Amino acid sequence: MKSMTPVFPARWWAPQGDGRIVCRLCPRECQLREGQRGFCFVRRNTGGALDLTTYGRSSGFCVDPIEKKPLNHFLPGSRVLSFGTAGCNLGCRFCQNWDISKARDFDRLADAATPEQIAAAAQRHGCRSVAFTYNDPVVFAEYAIDVAQACRAVGVRTVAVTAGYMSAEPRAEFYAHMDAANVDLKGFTEEFYRRQCSGSLAPVLETLVYLKRETAVWFEVTTLLIPGENDSDAELERASDWFAAHLGPDVPWHFTAFHPDYKLLDRPPTPPATLQRARTIAWAKGIHYVYTGNVHDRTGGSTWCPQCGGCLIERDWFEIGRWRLRDGVCAACGFPVAGVFAGEPERGGAGRVLVRLAGDA
Ligand code: SF4
């Protein structure tokens, strides 16, 4: 596709009365003069109205195992059609997808697709769901909502992989269309969010509480542990106390391994022992489903029965092994396991398959 910035009318903005407009999609509330783009780079003041420059354009489509999002309690073993666009409303110095999230060259957006084409492609490739991932769907919320509506019309579910940095009004509308989410909780201090992400912790906690109290969206939480930054016992204890008190025991929590990337190159990769320590701390607070990720760890990757201690779903990275769930309950003791389960796992395989949509009917 040739370089271009198509105009799609964006939502959640208001005129300021001084020639500027304010975008109210996320807590940044960017105030934009004519021609100016927001922090996320993909929303722009064009002629006194906000437009979204990435509607209908993707950085590419892949079929992934749902465990890769990561979601361990949402249709385990199923395949998910995954895509992203460009841009992000946070500025994480450790971004593990920075070539997409910080893209300024829209030639990267090679695959164009309508919402209906994406829903049809998911069906054609045997995917139970479509994931908005690789970059944060907050910045392409209008497109994500349209895709979610097209998917629901044909019985395909949708998954948002997000940092949860979104304002209240668009958040309610966005999640009314989503079936599942994985929300990053990147650290547990305002100082970490400000220094490492150019953002703020409080709106993320609001999104998590909103999802728990106000919606039926199935969601799991991911924390990337960075040595020396957000992995102290004290921070993990405080985060676990908050998690248990506000989200309860049944929301799964994934502790994943960092590798040096983007602007944070002076930290070592996360040792597996750090992930296991975090898992132990969270578990001791009564959180039932705590996982390690981005490492080979059968114990930390598997789902264990909170009542009898048996292994319910065995995993090695994204590969599913033994399965001891029957209709969502432990086959040994009958404990009901939180999540969205539909019979036996599909065992769609742990690999990733690239998919081209451009030109599809
Ligand atoms: S979505 Fe983009 S333009 Fe809107 S407030 Fe957030 S960073 Fe600014």
Residues whose N, C-alpha, C, O or C-beta is under 5 A from the ligand:
A	BS01	SF4	C23 L25 C26 R28 E29 C30 G38 F39 C40 R43 N89
